[in-house]
Structure formats: structure tokens, C-alpha cells
């Protein structure tokens, strides 16, 4: 299992999660904010609060919607609304923090690999 250094910023943590997802063969969608004359803005068309990551794995036939937060970061009301809506639609939704890195690694691994790890315990 890869060993990842815990970072404190959401940006550093996000980069680690994306690297980990790619390591296990996930497609990753993340929209980053861009600098404008009014400061950082994330150009979207739709409702605010959409989660940071959409991960899709063809082999596992899974999609994960995830919000990455710093250890103390809080969800906005708009993010909470998206999480509730996605869960109500039966989607796999996660809120991840740096302390969750072992669980994230576990979730992103192929399911047959996870089963083997459980059998070896």
C-alpha cells in the first residue's frame, strides 16, 4: 500500500487523492478555481456547491462523488444539499479529510484486492 504524507491544505490533500485515484485506475474530474480580476472563481453553470471530485472506475463499475476538506474544513450549506441529493439518488458520496487517507486508499483499491486483504487478516 502506498505511503502518503499527510498535508494540511485542501489543495495538497486534493493532489494526493487524485494521484492515489490514478494509481488505482480511476478517471478523475476536478474543476479548479481560476484567478480573475475579482479573485479566485470557479466557472460553473448550475447550482453552487457541487463536490470537488467525481471518480469513475470502469472495471469496478463505480462512481464516487467526493468532497475533500482540510482537517478542520466545513461543508457549506450548498455542498450539504448536493450530498443529500446524491445520496438520495443512491450515489456513493464521501467527505474526505487528510486523516482519512487509509480509508480512501481502501475504498479506491480494486474490490478483489480488498477481499484478499480481509482474508489475510
Secondary structure, DSSP 4 states (H G I P E B T S, - for coil): -------SSHHHHHHHHHHHHHHTT-EEEEPPPEEETTEEE---SS-TT--SEEEEETTTTEEEEEEEE-TT----HHHHHHHHHHHHTT-EEEEEEGGGHHHHHHHHS-HHHHHHHHHT-
